[in-house]
Amino acid sequence: MSIASRTIPAAVAPLAALPAQPSALQGPERARRRRWRFRPGILLSSAFLLWLAAAVLAPGLLAPADPYAVDPARSFEAPGAAAWFGTDDSGADNYTRIVHGAATSLYIGIGATAIGVVGGTAIGLLAGLNGRLVEASVMRFLDVTLAIPEILLALVVIGIIGGGTENAILAIGAGSIAYYARITRAQTHLVRRSGFVEAARTLGLPAWRILVTHTLPNVVRPVLVLATIGVGSAIGAGASLSFLGLGTPPPAPEWGAMLSAGRNFISNAPWMITFPAAFLVATVLSITVLGRELRRRAEGRLA
């Protein structure tokens, strides 16, 4: 007797005849459980960013000492109860300088990202809303720009306008414009072909009103989500310029400048470079993790 012709036993037949029951966690309930499940990385990143916000808004509460105070008698003091992260070559407290340097590093990251988003959005809209000739010209220019690493573009801009914190922000922001312009252009094509934009045209709304009330808000929203990831990259680029002596000048408390000062003493005072590097890496990772989480949720809502 073949397997296909065998009969199901009577005790098993009722169970086999029952229809398959849907999972209790299908649909919205499963998505909600997946969205709110415990993620240690998100929790740790959020906690660190809360500390970072406190260091930016109220650094005196976390480190009441003066970040510019020096004491040559305490030079190269190892980490301990008197100085949690040790002291540098001039006797300044590393922990105090790290806390007060958070504002400068975050200022560079947010400022450069804002320049990149504003400039990239303007160029992307110009390419996405105009004819093929304008779009092709803009896109070829963006392709050439994207072929050059952002840090090299920033170095070119720094070589033209000079160093300093504000110039570093401008240089890093200018280097990221092409990235945001390409994203904006692609998003503009999606929005301009959407049903609500077509309906607005059918109703006779002027082009400027469609741009302001329909196109721009729907184009900028996903760009801003991606910009949260860009803040971490901009902070790293700002620290790189300061490490090269082209960003925030010493003795200002800035993480990249602290790395540059500590590289000469890495053999006898490794804490001068270890702690600033650790906080820099933690900041970039935390912002990137939360930025990717926001991007995942935004893509989930669109799906």
Helices and strands as residue ranges (DSSP letters): G 3-5, H 13-17, H 28-35, H 40-57, H 59-62, G 72-74, H 94-129, H 132-146, H 150-161, H 165-192, H 195-202, H 207-210, I 211-215, H 216-243, H 255-262, G 263-265, H 271-302
